Each structure stands twice: as structure tokens, then as C-alpha cells.
Amino acid sequence: MKELMPQEIEVWYLIPALRKELARIFIDDYKLIQKETAEMLNLTEPAISQYMKSKRANEVKFSKKDLEKIKKTAKNIIEKKESMLKALYNLTVEFRGKKIVCDIHRSKDKTISKKCDICS
């Protein structure tokens, strides 16, 4: 297997997982329909459906604390009309170099040592 850049982990795993959680929150907590959620996240309705059925973005498991950050972001998007792109970017930066991303990186790239400090 080739070595993976931390940015590849973000693009392939973290961002889809964040979108999945935001979609779930918009639909479950804010009662948006899939079409509205898809428009907000700039995704297709089938993508939202796959997120909701756990057919996509299942590699990342967020902690309770992480989920609270994501819920707060969703609230800001809905109530304060925060830009989706800015909010998603800020979440990505928030998780960069954190245990959750490092764990995914190590699971996907066996060349990464336990003492890795690439992105911290």
C-alpha cells in the first residue's frame, strides 16, 4: 500500500464523515427533508440517503465530545446562517492532527508509526 498524506485522510474519510453527521443532525434534530439537506451540503439526494442508511462514511466514529462540536456547528448553520463551506472547513481544521484522524491514518497506512507527528 502506498503512503497516504494526512490531507488524503481528510478528503476520503473525515470530510464525508462530517457531512454524514451534519446530514443526520439536520434531518433528525432540525426536521429538514433530504432535498433541503442535500442542497445545504451541496450533495445529491442519493448521497444523503446513503449517509442516512449508513452505506457511506462509516470508517470514522466520533466521540461524544466530537459530536457535540458537530452539533454546535449544525446549530450555527441553521440558526445563525453560517456558511456551510466555512463551517465544514473549520470542523476539518478542528480535527486535523487529532486522535481521530491519526487513528484512521494508521489503520489505512501501516507505514505510519505510533509516534507519528506529521500533522501535529
Beta strands, then each sheet from edge to edge (+ up, - down):
end
